[in-house]
Amino acid sequence: MSREPELARRFSDRFEPVHAVTYFAPESRAALDGLGYRGFWMGYFAARSAPLGIVPREVVAAIFYNFAPERVAKALPAAWEIAGPEAALRARQDSAVAALRRYGISTDENVRVAAELAGRAARQAPLDGRPLFGANLALPWPDDPLTSLWHAATLLREQRGDAHVAALAAAGISGRESNVVHAAATGIARDYIARARDYDDEEWHHQQRRLAERGLLNDDGSLTAAGRERKDLVESVTDTLALSALEALSDDEVETLFQALTPITRAVVAGGDVPAVTPMGLRRDELDDGSAHLADI
C-alpha cells in the first residue's frame, strides 16, 4: 500500500500526548518522588531508561541523544541505588494511567478499539536499529485496555524517537546541535530549550558556531536555506521511517484508529498537564478532526 509520510506525523500528534503524561502529569512526578528519586531529572532518566535495565550511563546518553551526558551522569547510576528499574517501571505506568483516568478517560469503546489497533501496530512495527523501542517491546503487555493503550503509545513514541535519532545522525547533526536546529526551525524560545536540555550561554553559542561553520545557521541564529533543507530532510526521513509502524493495519483500520484515538487525545490535552509548548513540538491544530484523511495525503 502507498501512504505519504505526513500520515506518520499526524499519527504522532495523536499518540504522543497519551504517552507525554508520563513527564507532565503531577501523578507521575509524585510517584517518582515517592520512590526517593531526587528531582525531576533523576526520575525522568530512571523511568524512561528503566526498560533497558541497569546499563552504563554512556548507553543511556547515546540513546537519548540530545541530552547533555553530564545531566545523565547526575542521575545514573545513582538512581538505581535508590529504587531499581522494576520499581521505576511500575511507578511510570501506574501514575500515567491514573492521570488518564483523572481526565475522564475510561475503558469505553474508543479506548478498547484504540488499544487493540495501536497495540497491533506497535507489536509489529520494525525493530531494527531501535534500541529503546526494543527494550519497551520486551516488557509484559498489560491486560487492562487503558493501560494497554498507554503502553502502545509509549512503544510507538520510542519507535519514532529511535528513527529520529538515526535520521539526525545520518544528516550529520549531533544531539547537542539538534536542539539548536530545532529551536531555529520551530520558533520555540531558545531560553525554554536551553532550560529543558541543559545549555548555558557558552555551550549554546558553541553549537551555533559549529552549525554556522557548516553553512546551516545565519549569524542571527536563524536557519540558512541549506539549514532548512537539512532540517526538512531529517523530518521527512523520520516520518518515512515511522510510517512503517502502520504497515500492520489496513487503510480502514488506520481510519478506525484515528477516529477512536483522536477524542482520547483531545481529552488528554483538555486535562491541561501537557503544555502547549514542549521540546517534542506537538501540534494540536488538527485534533478537531478525527479522520486519517488517507485519500488526501
Secondary structure as the mmCIF struct_conf table of DSSP 4:
data_model
#
loop_
_struct_conf.conf_type_id
_struct_conf.id
_struct_conf.beg_label_comp_id
_struct_conf.beg_label_asym_id
_struct_conf.beg_label_seq_id
_struct_conf.end_label_comp_id
_struct_conf.end_label_asym_id
_struct_conf.end_label_seq_id
TURN_TY1_P TURN_TY1_P1 PRO A 5 PRO A 5
HELX_RH_AL_P HELX_RH_AL_P1 GLU A 6 PHE A 24
BEND BEND1 ALA A 25 ALA A 25
HELX_RH_AL_P HELX_RH_AL_P2 PRO A 26 GLY A 34
TURN_TY1_P TURN_TY1_P2 LEU A 35 GLY A 36
HELX_RH_AL_P HELX_RH_AL_P3 GLY A 39 SER A 49
HELX_RH_3T_P HELX_RH_3T_P1 ALA A 50 LEU A 52
BEND BEND2 ILE A 54 ILE A 54
HELX_RH_AL_P HELX_RH_AL_P4 ARG A 57 PHE A 64
BEND BEND3 ASN A 66 PHE A 67
HELX_RH_AL_P HELX_RH_AL_P5 PRO A 69 ALA A 75
TURN_TY1_P TURN_TY1_P3 LEU A 76 PRO A 77
HELX_RH_3T_P HELX_RH_3T_P2 ALA A 78 GLU A 81
TURN_TY1_P TURN_TY1_P4 ILE A 82 ILE A 82
BEND BEND4 ALA A 83 ALA A 83
HELX_RH_AL_P HELX_RH_AL_P6 PRO A 85 ARG A 102
TURN_TY1_P TURN_TY1_P5 TYR A 103 GLY A 104
BEND BEND5 THR A 107 THR A 107
HELX_RH_AL_P HELX_RH_AL_P7 GLU A 109 GLN A 124
BEND BEND6 ALA A 125 ALA A 125
TURN_TY1_P TURN_TY1_P6 ASP A 128 GLY A 129
HELX_RH_AL_P HELX_RH_AL_P8 PRO A 131 LEU A 137
TURN_TY1_P TURN_TY1_P7 ALA A 138 ALA A 138
BEND BEND7 LEU A 139 LEU A 139
HELX_LH_PP_P HELX_LH_PP_P1 PRO A 140 PRO A 142
BEND BEND8 ASP A 143 ASP A 144
HELX_RH_AL_P HELX_RH_AL_P9 PRO A 145 ALA A 170
TURN_TY1_P TURN_TY1_P8 ALA A 171 GLY A 172
HELX_RH_AL_P HELX_RH_AL_P10 GLY A 175 THR A 186
HELX_RH_AL_P HELX_RH_AL_P11 ARG A 190 ARG A 197
TURN_TY1_P TURN_TY1_P9 ASP A 198 ASP A 198
HELX_RH_AL_P HELX_RH_AL_P12 ASP A 201 GLU A 213
TURN_TY1_P TURN_TY1_P10 ARG A 214 GLY A 215
BEND BEND9 LEU A 216 LEU A 216
STRN STRN1 LEU A 217 LEU A 217
TURN_TY1_P TURN_TY1_P11 ASP A 219 ASP A 220
BEND BEND10 GLY A 221 GLY A 221
STRN STRN2 LEU A 223 LEU A 223
HELX_RH_AL_P HELX_RH_AL_P13 ALA A 225 ALA A 242
HELX_RH_3T_P HELX_RH_3T_P3 LEU A 243 LEU A 246
TURN_TY1_P TURN_TY1_P12 GLU A 247 ALA A 248
BEND BEND11 LEU A 249 LEU A 249
HELX_RH_AL_P HELX_RH_AL_P14 ASP A 251 GLY A 271
BEND BEND12 GLY A 272 GLY A 272
BEND BEND13 VAL A 274 VAL A 274
BEND BEND14 ALA A 276 VAL A 277
TURN_TY1_P TURN_TY1_P13 PRO A 279 MET A 280
TURN_TY1_P TURN_TY1_P14 ASP A 285 ASP A 288
TURN_TY1_P TURN_TY1_P15 LEU A 294 ASP A 296
#
